[in-house]
Protein backbone atom coordinates (compact mmCIF):
# COMPACT_ATOMS: atom_id res chain seq x y z
CA UNK A 1 0.00 0.00 0.00
CA UNK A 2 1.10 3.54 -0.69
CA UNK A 3 -0.52 6.76 0.55
CA UNK A 4 0.44 9.94 -1.28
CA UNK A 5 -1.35 13.20 -2.15
CA UNK A 6 -4.68 12.11 -0.60
CA UNK A 7 -4.61 8.95 -2.70
CA UNK A 8 -4.28 5.31 -1.59
CA UNK A 9 -2.71 2.83 -4.00
CA UNK A 10 -2.82 -0.93 -3.44
CA UNK A 11 -0.35 -3.23 -5.18
CA UNK A 12 0.30 -6.95 -5.55
CA UNK A 13 3.61 -8.23 -4.16
CA UNK A 14 4.90 -8.26 -7.73
CA UNK A 15 4.33 -4.48 -7.95
CA UNK A 16 1.29 -4.54 -10.23
CA UNK A 17 -1.41 -2.06 -9.22
CA UNK A 18 -4.68 -3.40 -7.82
CA UNK A 19 -6.52 -0.18 -7.00
CA UNK A 20 -6.16 3.58 -6.65
CA UNK A 21 -8.63 5.27 -4.30
CA UNK A 22 -9.02 8.98 -3.50
CA UNK A 23 -9.77 10.04 0.06
CA UNK A 24 -13.29 11.36 0.78
CA UNK A 25 -14.32 14.33 2.94
CA UNK A 26 -14.80 12.03 5.96
CA UNK A 27 -11.25 10.64 5.53
CA UNK A 28 -12.31 7.27 4.16
CA UNK A 29 -11.08 5.33 1.14
CA UNK A 30 -14.20 3.74 -0.41
CA UNK A 31 -13.37 0.77 -2.62
CA UNK A 32 -16.01 -0.81 -4.82
CA UNK A 33 -15.17 -4.45 -5.36
CA UNK A 34 -16.84 -6.55 -8.03
CA UNK A 35 -17.55 -9.99 -6.60
CA UNK A 36 -18.04 -13.10 -8.67
CA UNK A 37 -20.01 -15.90 -7.06
CA UNK A 38 -18.51 -19.32 -7.31
CA UNK A 39 -20.62 -22.44 -7.18
CA UNK A 40 -18.44 -23.86 -4.43
CA UNK A 41 -19.45 -20.95 -2.17
CA UNK A 42 -23.15 -21.09 -2.91
CA UNK A 43 -25.39 -21.64 0.12
CA UNK A 44 -29.00 -22.67 -0.07
CA UNK A 45 -31.01 -22.02 3.08
CA UNK A 46 -34.77 -21.76 3.05
CA UNK A 47 -34.89 -19.32 5.99
CA UNK A 48 -33.35 -15.88 5.22
CA UNK A 49 -32.82 -15.22 8.94
CA UNK A 50 -30.45 -18.21 9.20
CA UNK A 51 -28.63 -17.15 6.04
CA UNK A 52 -28.06 -13.62 7.32
CA UNK A 53 -27.02 -15.04 10.71
CA UNK A 54 -24.32 -17.15 9.01
CA UNK A 55 -23.17 -14.50 6.52
CA UNK A 56 -22.68 -11.88 9.23
CA UNK A 57 -20.47 -13.93 11.55
CA UNK A 58 -23.25 -15.52 13.64
CA UNK A 59 -24.80 -12.12 14.48
CA UNK A 60 -27.61 -12.56 17.04
CA UNK A 61 -31.18 -12.90 15.77
CA UNK A 62 -32.56 -9.98 17.81
CA UNK A 63 -30.06 -7.57 16.30
CA UNK A 64 -30.83 -8.86 12.80
CA UNK A 65 -34.53 -8.16 13.39
CA UNK A 66 -33.67 -4.66 14.67
CA UNK A 67 -31.57 -3.97 11.56
CA UNK A 68 -34.47 -4.99 9.32
CA UNK A 69 -37.09 -3.09 11.33
CA UNK A 70 -35.11 0.18 11.32
CA UNK A 71 -33.88 -0.25 7.70
CA UNK A 72 -30.26 -0.02 8.86
CA UNK A 73 -28.99 -2.14 5.96
CA UNK A 74 -29.57 -1.40 2.27
CA UNK A 75 -31.68 -4.06 0.53
CA UNK A 76 -32.13 -6.22 3.65
CA UNK A 77 -34.86 -8.78 2.97
CA UNK A 78 -37.90 -9.29 5.18
CA UNK A 79 -36.74 -11.54 8.00
CA UNK A 80 -38.94 -13.91 9.96
CA UNK A 81 -38.01 -14.94 13.48
CA UNK A 82 -36.86 -18.52 13.71
CA UNK A 83 -36.95 -20.90 16.66
CA UNK A 84 -34.07 -22.94 15.25
CA UNK A 85 -30.88 -22.80 17.30
CA UNK A 86 -27.44 -22.41 15.71
CA UNK A 87 -25.25 -25.35 16.73
CA UNK A 88 -22.03 -23.35 16.24
CA UNK A 89 -23.26 -20.57 18.55
CA UNK A 90 -24.31 -23.10 21.19
CA UNK A 91 -20.90 -24.79 21.09
CA UNK A 92 -19.16 -21.41 21.32
CA UNK A 93 -21.07 -20.52 24.50
CA UNK A 94 -20.36 -23.79 26.30
CA UNK A 95 -17.92 -23.71 29.17
CA UNK A 96 -15.43 -26.38 30.11
CA UNK A 97 -13.47 -26.98 33.25
CA UNK A 98 -9.94 -25.58 33.26
CA UNK A 99 -7.00 -27.89 32.73
CA UNK A 100 -5.45 -29.12 35.98
CA UNK A 101 -2.44 -27.04 37.10
CA UNK A 102 -0.46 -30.16 37.95
CA UNK A 103 -0.90 -33.42 36.16
CA UNK A 104 1.07 -36.59 35.75
CA UNK A 105 2.76 -37.14 32.42
CA UNK A 106 1.94 -40.20 30.36
CA UNK A 107 4.66 -42.77 30.11
C-alpha positions as CSV (number, residue, x, y, z in Angstrom):
1,X,0.0,0.0,0.0
2,X,1.1,3.5,-0.7
3,X,-0.5,6.8,0.5
4,X,0.4,9.9,-1.3
5,X,-1.3,13.2,-2.1
6,X,-4.7,12.1,-0.6
7,X,-4.6,9.0,-2.7
8,X,-4.3,5.3,-1.6
9,X,-2.7,2.8,-4.0
10,X,-2.8,-0.9,-3.4
11,X,-0.3,-3.2,-5.2
12,X,0.3,-7.0,-5.6
13,X,3.6,-8.2,-4.2
14,X,4.9,-8.3,-7.7
15,X,4.3,-4.5,-7.9
16,X,1.3,-4.5,-10.2
17,X,-1.4,-2.1,-9.2
18,X,-4.7,-3.4,-7.8
19,X,-6.5,-0.2,-7.0
20,X,-6.2,3.6,-6.7
21,X,-8.6,5.3,-4.3
22,X,-9.0,9.0,-3.5
23,X,-9.8,10.0,0.1
24,X,-13.3,11.4,0.8
25,X,-14.3,14.3,2.9
26,X,-14.8,12.0,6.0
27,X,-11.3,10.6,5.5
28,X,-12.3,7.3,4.2
29,X,-11.1,5.3,1.1
30,X,-14.2,3.7,-0.4
31,X,-13.4,0.8,-2.6
32,X,-16.0,-0.8,-4.8
33,X,-15.2,-4.4,-5.4
34,X,-16.8,-6.5,-8.0
35,X,-17.5,-10.0,-6.6
36,X,-18.0,-13.1,-8.7
37,X,-20.0,-15.9,-7.1
38,X,-18.5,-19.3,-7.3
39,X,-20.6,-22.4,-7.2
40,X,-18.4,-23.9,-4.4
41,X,-19.4,-21.0,-2.2
42,X,-23.2,-21.1,-2.9
43,X,-25.4,-21.6,0.1
44,X,-29.0,-22.7,-0.1
45,X,-31.0,-22.0,3.1
46,X,-34.8,-21.8,3.0
47,X,-34.9,-19.3,6.0
48,X,-33.4,-15.9,5.2
49,X,-32.8,-15.2,8.9
50,X,-30.5,-18.2,9.2
51,X,-28.6,-17.2,6.0
52,X,-28.1,-13.6,7.3
53,X,-27.0,-15.0,10.7
54,X,-24.3,-17.1,9.0
55,X,-23.2,-14.5,6.5
56,X,-22.7,-11.9,9.2
57,X,-20.5,-13.9,11.6
58,X,-23.3,-15.5,13.6
59,X,-24.8,-12.1,14.5
60,X,-27.6,-12.6,17.0
61,X,-31.2,-12.9,15.8
62,X,-32.6,-10.0,17.8
63,X,-30.1,-7.6,16.3
64,X,-30.8,-8.9,12.8
65,X,-34.5,-8.2,13.4
66,X,-33.7,-4.7,14.7
67,X,-31.6,-4.0,11.6
68,X,-34.5,-5.0,9.3
69,X,-37.1,-3.1,11.3
70,X,-35.1,0.2,11.3
71,X,-33.9,-0.3,7.7
72,X,-30.3,0.0,8.9
73,X,-29.0,-2.1,6.0
74,X,-29.6,-1.4,2.3
75,X,-31.7,-4.1,0.5
76,X,-32.1,-6.2,3.6
77,X,-34.9,-8.8,3.0
78,X,-37.9,-9.3,5.2
79,X,-36.7,-11.5,8.0
80,X,-38.9,-13.9,10.0
81,X,-38.0,-14.9,13.5
82,X,-36.9,-18.5,13.7
83,X,-36.9,-20.9,16.7
84,X,-34.1,-22.9,15.2
85,X,-30.9,-22.8,17.3
86,X,-27.4,-22.4,15.7
87,X,-25.2,-25.4,16.7
88,X,-22.0,-23.3,16.2
89,X,-23.3,-20.6,18.5
90,X,-24.3,-23.1,21.2
91,X,-20.9,-24.8,21.1
92,X,-19.2,-21.4,21.3
93,X,-21.1,-20.5,24.5
94,X,-20.4,-23.8,26.3
95,X,-17.9,-23.7,29.2
96,X,-15.4,-26.4,30.1
97,X,-13.5,-27.0,33.3
98,X,-9.9,-25.6,33.3
99,X,-7.0,-27.9,32.7
100,X,-5.4,-29.1,36.0
101,X,-2.4,-27.0,37.1
102,X,-0.5,-30.2,38.0
103,X,-0.9,-33.4,36.2
104,X,1.1,-36.6,35.8
105,X,2.8,-37.1,32.4
106,X,1.9,-40.2,30.4
107,X,4.7,-42.8,30.1
